[in-house]
Amino acid sequence: MATDRQRHEALAHDKQSAVQAREASQVEFDHLQRQIEELETVRAELEHKLKELTNTIQEQRRQRDAASEELNNLQRQLTQRRSRLEVLQQILEKGEGLELGTQNILKGLDDPDRIKGGIRGLVASAIEVEPQFISAIEAALRDHLQAIVLNHTSLADEVLQKLTDQRLGKAAVIPQDLMLRNGGTERQFMPNGGVAWALDKVKSQPHVQPLVEHVLRNVLIVDDLQTAMRLKRDHPDLAFVTLKGEVLTEHGVLHGGAGKEEAASTLRRETELRELRVQVEALDIQVVEKEMLIEDLRMALEEQQREEPTPVMPPR
């Protein structure tokens, strides 16, 4: 009986030990399972973050490459515009396309420092015209465009005398003190068929405004010469100029036609020069802004690459 009892107690003890071992194993298993689940969650989060960072880096690289290409295009445009601007400035400074006498006066003749100090500039350099009306305004102003505005009559007399004595060519000059300001321009209603009053299409600097107002005060821009001749019968006091540059004067004289080689337009050069200066200034700003953007993208890209996590291996 004792032996049976001992065996029974041993079996009970073994059973209890087995139960405890199984419970311990279950606890350990549950603990390991939770760790696995936590690691799986961490891995999923890191993989999601890695994917987001990878997409962000790719997008920033795309933006950087696109910005670099845009910068190259802007720099190319800027180089072209700046080169054209420099050439145009040299052409205007040399007075290419102007009368020989006009060129010599602009250079200062035999006393450049003193004479240049008394020159206000060409009339063409002191007015602005909308591009589509340049031919018309050039025709209406004619030789006045190449006239040189001087500070005083004494200088005008001197430079013209030197041109004559030294046979240095002819020129038109306008002494500032002889340019009387008009009392005002009386504007009549625009006749049916007119495009615009010539004076409305010119923006003048103050020192040439009296001249421009006087020359253009009764000039009407029209589409073509047929319209000009039709309107002239009812408006004999007006002069007409077409968009192509044909002129019908107050006195009924018609000016038109074209040569095989037309001289370069001073007014068009001046207009192009102003436009180029604006374009170069705008391109300069755009280049600086694009360079700053590329630098910001480069720094952001480096920062993202430093934060890029190492992929997590799945638990075994």
C-alpha positions as CSV (number, residue, x, y, z in Angstrom):
1,M,0.0,0.0,0.0
2,A,2.8,2.3,0.8
3,T,4.4,1.7,-2.5
4,D,1.2,2.5,-4.3
5,R,0.8,5.7,-2.3
6,Q,4.3,6.8,-3.2
7,R,3.8,6.0,-6.8
8,H,0.5,8.0,-6.7
9,E,2.2,10.9,-5.1
10,A,5.1,10.8,-7.6
11,L,2.6,10.8,-10.5
12,A,0.7,13.7,-9.0
13,H,4.0,15.6,-8.6
14,D,5.0,14.9,-12.1
15,K,1.6,15.9,-13.3
16,Q,1.8,19.2,-11.4
17,S,5.3,19.8,-12.7
18,A,4.2,19.1,-16.3
19,V,1.3,21.6,-15.8
20,Q,3.6,24.2,-14.4
21,A,6.1,23.6,-17.2
22,R,3.3,23.8,-19.8
23,E,2.0,27.1,-18.2
24,A,5.5,28.5,-18.2
25,S,6.0,27.5,-21.8
26,Q,2.7,29.1,-22.7
27,V,3.7,32.3,-20.9
28,E,7.0,32.3,-22.8
29,F,5.2,31.6,-26.1
30,D,2.7,34.4,-25.5
31,H,5.5,36.7,-24.7
32,L,7.4,35.8,-27.8
33,Q,4.3,36.1,-29.9
34,R,3.7,39.6,-28.5
35,Q,7.3,40.5,-29.3
36,I,6.9,39.1,-32.8
37,E,3.7,41.1,-33.3
38,E,5.4,44.3,-32.0
39,L,8.4,43.8,-34.3
40,E,6.0,43.2,-37.2
41,T,4.3,46.4,-36.4
42,V,7.6,48.3,-36.1
43,R,8.7,46.7,-39.4
44,A,5.5,47.7,-41.1
45,E,5.9,51.2,-39.8
46,L,9.5,51.5,-40.9
47,E,8.7,50.0,-44.3
48,H,5.9,52.6,-44.7
49,K,8.2,55.4,-43.6
50,L,10.9,54.0,-45.9
51,K,8.5,54.0,-48.8
52,E,7.4,57.6,-48.0
53,L,11.0,58.8,-47.7
54,T,11.9,57.0,-51.0
55,N,9.0,58.7,-52.8
56,T,9.9,62.1,-51.2
57,I,13.6,61.7,-52.3
58,Q,12.5,60.7,-55.8
59,E,10.2,63.6,-56.1
60,Q,12.8,66.0,-54.7
61,R,15.3,64.6,-57.2
62,R,12.8,65.1,-60.0
63,Q,12.2,68.7,-58.9
64,R,15.9,69.3,-58.6
65,D,16.5,68.0,-62.1
66,A,13.6,69.9,-63.6
67,A,14.8,73.1,-61.8
68,S,18.3,72.6,-63.1
69,E,17.0,72.2,-66.7
70,E,14.9,75.4,-66.2
71,L,17.9,77.2,-64.9
72,N,20.0,76.1,-67.9
73,N,17.3,77.4,-70.2
74,L,17.0,80.7,-68.3
75,Q,20.8,81.2,-68.4
76,R,20.8,80.5,-72.1
77,Q,18.1,83.1,-72.7
78,L,19.9,85.5,-70.4
79,T,23.1,85.1,-72.3
80,Q,21.3,85.6,-75.7
81,R,19.4,88.7,-74.5
82,R,22.4,90.2,-72.8
83,S,24.6,89.7,-75.9
84,R,21.9,91.3,-78.1
85,L,21.6,94.2,-75.6
86,E,25.3,94.8,-75.7
87,V,25.4,94.8,-79.5
88,L,22.4,97.1,-79.7
89,Q,23.9,99.5,-77.2
90,Q,27.1,99.6,-79.3
91,I,25.2,100.2,-82.5
92,L,23.2,103.1,-80.9
93,E,26.3,104.6,-79.3
94,K,28.1,104.6,-82.6
95,G,25.0,106.0,-84.3
96,E,24.9,103.4,-87.0
97,G,22.1,104.2,-89.5
98,L,22.1,107.9,-88.7
99,E,23.3,110.8,-90.9
100,L,27.1,111.3,-90.8
101,G,26.7,114.8,-89.3
102,T,24.5,113.4,-86.6
103,Q,27.0,110.7,-85.8
104,N,29.8,113.3,-85.6
105,I,27.8,115.5,-83.2
106,L,27.0,112.6,-80.9
107,K,30.7,111.8,-80.8
108,G,31.4,115.3,-79.6
109,L,33.2,116.6,-82.8
110,D,36.6,118.0,-81.8
111,D,35.7,118.7,-78.1
112,P,33.8,115.6,-76.9
113,D,33.9,116.4,-73.1
114,R,32.3,119.8,-73.5
115,I,30.0,119.2,-76.5
116,K,28.6,115.9,-75.2
117,G,27.7,117.7,-71.9
118,G,25.4,119.9,-73.9
119,I,23.6,117.1,-75.7
120,R,20.2,115.8,-74.4
121,G,20.1,113.0,-77.0
122,L,18.1,112.0,-80.0
123,V,14.4,112.6,-80.2
124,A,14.0,108.8,-81.0
125,S,15.7,108.0,-77.7
126,A,13.2,110.1,-75.8
127,I,9.9,108.6,-77.0
128,E,8.2,105.2,-76.6
129,V,5.8,103.8,-79.1
130,E,3.7,100.6,-79.1
131,P,5.3,98.1,-81.5
132,Q,2.4,97.9,-84.0
133,F,2.4,101.7,-84.5
134,I,6.2,102.2,-84.9
135,S,6.1,102.4,-88.7
136,A,3.3,104.9,-88.6
137,I,4.9,107.1,-86.0
138,E,8.3,107.0,-87.7
139,A,6.7,108.1,-90.9
140,A,4.8,110.9,-89.2
141,L,7.8,112.2,-87.3
142,R,10.2,111.7,-90.3
143,D,13.5,113.5,-89.9
144,H,12.5,114.8,-86.4
145,L,13.4,111.3,-85.0
146,Q,17.1,111.8,-85.8
147,A,17.2,115.4,-84.5
148,I,19.5,116.0,-81.6
149,V,18.2,118.0,-78.7
150,L,20.8,120.5,-77.4
151,N,20.8,122.5,-74.2
152,H,21.2,125.9,-75.9
153,T,21.1,127.8,-79.2
154,S,24.8,128.8,-78.8
155,L,25.9,125.1,-79.0
156,A,23.5,124.5,-81.9
157,D,25.2,127.3,-83.9
158,E,28.6,126.0,-83.0
159,V,28.2,122.4,-84.0
160,L,26.4,123.2,-87.2
161,Q,29.2,125.7,-88.1
162,K,31.8,123.0,-87.5
163,L,29.9,120.5,-89.7
164,T,29.8,123.0,-92.5
165,D,33.4,124.2,-92.1
166,Q,34.9,120.7,-91.9
167,R,32.4,119.1,-94.2
168,L,31.5,116.5,-91.6
169,G,28.0,115.9,-92.9
170,K,24.5,117.2,-92.2
171,A,22.4,117.0,-89.0
172,A,19.2,118.3,-87.5
173,V,19.5,119.9,-84.1
174,I,16.9,121.3,-81.7
175,P,18.0,123.9,-79.1
176,Q,16.0,123.3,-75.9
177,D,15.5,127.0,-75.3
178,L,13.8,127.4,-78.7
179,M,11.4,124.5,-78.2
180,L,8.3,126.4,-77.1
181,R,5.6,124.6,-75.2
182,N,2.2,124.5,-76.9
183,G,-0.7,126.0,-75.1
184,G,-2.6,122.7,-75.5
185,T,-3.9,120.5,-78.3
186,E,-7.5,120.9,-79.2
187,R,-8.7,117.4,-80.0
188,Q,-11.6,116.9,-82.4
189,F,-13.7,113.8,-82.7
190,M,-11.9,110.9,-84.5
191,P,-13.4,110.6,-88.0
192,N,-15.0,107.3,-88.8
193,G,-12.3,105.0,-90.3
194,G,-9.5,106.3,-88.1
195,V,-7.4,103.8,-86.0
196,A,-6.0,106.3,-83.5
197,W,-4.6,109.8,-83.1
198,A,-0.9,109.5,-83.5
199,L,-0.2,111.6,-80.4
200,D,-2.1,109.0,-78.3
201,K,0.4,106.3,-79.3
202,V,3.5,108.1,-78.3
203,K,4.9,108.5,-74.7
204,S,7.4,111.4,-74.7
205,Q,9.9,112.5,-72.2
206,P,9.3,116.1,-71.0
207,H,12.2,117.7,-72.9
208,V,10.8,116.5,-76.3
209,Q,7.1,116.6,-75.6
210,P,6.5,120.1,-77.1
211,L,8.0,119.0,-80.3
212,V,6.1,115.7,-80.5
213,E,2.8,117.5,-79.7
214,H,3.4,120.1,-82.4
215,V,4.4,117.6,-85.1
216,L,1.6,115.1,-84.3
217,R,-1.2,117.3,-83.2
218,N,-3.3,116.8,-86.3
219,V,-2.1,113.4,-87.5
220,L,-4.5,110.5,-87.7
221,I,-3.5,106.9,-88.1
222,V,-5.5,104.9,-90.6
223,D,-5.4,101.4,-92.0
224,D,-4.4,102.2,-95.5
225,L,-3.9,104.9,-98.1
226,Q,-7.3,104.5,-99.6
227,T,-8.9,105.4,-96.2
228,A,-6.5,108.3,-95.9
229,M,-7.5,109.8,-99.3
230,R,-11.2,109.2,-98.6
231,L,-11.1,111.0,-95.3
232,K,-8.9,113.8,-96.6
233,R,-11.7,115.2,-98.7
234,D,-13.9,115.8,-95.6
235,H,-11.0,116.7,-93.2
236,P,-8.5,118.9,-95.2
237,D,-6.8,120.2,-92.0
238,L,-5.6,116.7,-91.0
239,A,-2.6,114.7,-92.0
240,F,-2.9,110.9,-92.3
241,V,-0.4,108.1,-91.8
242,T,-1.0,104.4,-92.5
243,L,0.1,101.5,-90.3
244,K,2.6,100.6,-93.1
245,G,4.1,104.1,-92.9
246,E,2.5,105.9,-95.9
247,V,1.8,109.6,-95.3
248,L,-0.7,112.0,-96.7
249,T,0.3,115.5,-95.4
250,E,-2.0,118.4,-94.6
251,H,-1.0,119.9,-98.0
252,G,-2.1,116.8,-99.8
253,V,1.4,115.4,-100.5
254,L,1.6,111.6,-100.6
255,H,4.8,109.8,-99.3
256,G,5.2,106.1,-99.7
257,G,7.1,103.3,-101.3
258,A,10.1,101.2,-100.2
259,G,13.7,100.6,-101.4
260,K,15.5,97.3,-101.9
261,E,17.4,97.8,-98.7
262,E,15.6,99.7,-96.0
263,A,17.7,101.5,-93.4
264,A,17.6,100.1,-89.9
265,S,14.9,101.8,-87.9
266,T,16.3,103.9,-85.0
267,L,13.0,103.9,-83.3
268,R,12.7,100.1,-83.5
269,R,16.2,99.8,-82.1
270,E,15.3,102.1,-79.2
271,T,12.1,100.1,-78.6
272,E,14.0,96.8,-78.7
273,L,16.7,98.2,-76.4
274,R,14.1,99.1,-73.8
275,E,12.4,95.7,-74.1
276,L,15.7,93.9,-73.8
277,R,16.6,95.8,-70.6
278,V,13.4,94.8,-69.0
279,Q,13.8,91.2,-70.2
280,V,17.4,91.0,-68.9
281,E,16.4,92.4,-65.5
282,A,13.5,89.9,-65.3
283,L,15.8,87.0,-66.3
284,D,18.4,88.0,-63.8
285,I,15.8,87.8,-61.0
286,Q,14.5,84.4,-62.3
287,V,18.0,83.0,-62.5
288,V,18.7,84.0,-58.9
289,E,15.4,82.6,-57.7
290,K,16.0,79.3,-59.5
291,E,19.5,79.0,-58.1
292,M,18.0,79.5,-54.6
293,L,15.4,76.9,-55.3
294,I,17.9,74.3,-56.4
295,E,20.1,75.0,-53.3
296,D,17.0,74.5,-51.1
297,L,16.2,71.2,-52.9
298,R,19.8,70.0,-52.6
299,M,19.8,70.7,-48.8
300,A,16.4,69.0,-48.3
301,L,17.5,66.0,-50.4
302,E,20.6,65.6,-48.2
303,E,18.5,65.8,-45.1
304,Q,16.1,63.2,-46.3
305,Q,18.9,60.9,-47.3
306,R,20.4,61.2,-43.8
307,E,17.0,60.2,-42.3
308,E,16.4,57.3,-44.6
309,P,16.0,54.2,-42.3
310,T,17.7,50.8,-42.8
311,P,15.2,48.2,-43.9
312,V,14.1,45.8,-41.0
313,M,14.6,42.1,-41.6
314,P,11.6,39.9,-40.8
315,P,12.0,37.9,-37.5
316,R,12.8,34.3,-37.7
